[in-house]
Amino acid sequence: MARGNQRDKAREAAQKKLANQKKGHGMSGSELAKAKEIAAQKMREKQAAADAKKNGNAPAAAKA
């Protein structure tokens, strides 16, 4: 049972896995900013709808 390089192989596999995790999804700065702006706009719309519902004057689109 020669398992002399088992530790080395495990270390290499762990380093490869860690490198793949660090890569991320690869969004550039402008793409990330655009994605953040889209998410912020959705949240503003949700908040406006919640405020309208709370005040009792829901928009016409929600009533239909």
N, C-alpha and C positions, 0 to 999 in steps of 0.2 A: 504494500500500500504506500505508494510514493505520492504524497500530497505536498511536496515542498513548495510548489508555486501557487497553491490555493489562495494564500493571503494576497499575493501579488495580483492574481486575477480578480479577486474581489475588490481590491483597491482600484484597479483600472476600471472595473464596471461602475463602481461608485462615483469615480471622477467623471466618467462619461455621462452618467445619469445627472449629476450635478450641473455639468456644462449644458446639457439639453434644457434643464429647468431654468437656467440663467438666461437663455436665449429669449424667452418670452414669446410674444405673439408677433413682434416685429413691426409694430406701428411706428411710423415716422412722427416727428413732432407736429406737423400740420394735420396729419390724420388723427392723432390723439386729441388735438385741440378741437377738431371738427366733431369728433365723437363726444367729447365733453359738452360742447355747445348743444348738440342734439339732445343729449340726456337732460341738460339744464332746461331746454325749451319744453320737453315733455313734462318735467316736474313743475314748471311754471303753469302749464296748461292744467295739470292735475290740481294744483293749488287754487287756481282761479275757479275751476269747477267746484271744488270743495267749498270755497268761500261763497259762491253763488248759491249752492245748495243750503248752506248754513243760513244765509240771509233770506232764503225762501223764494228767490227769483232765479230759477234754473233756466239755462239757455234753451232756446226753441229746439235746437238739435237734440237735446237730451229728452225733451218731452215727446218727440215724434216716435 
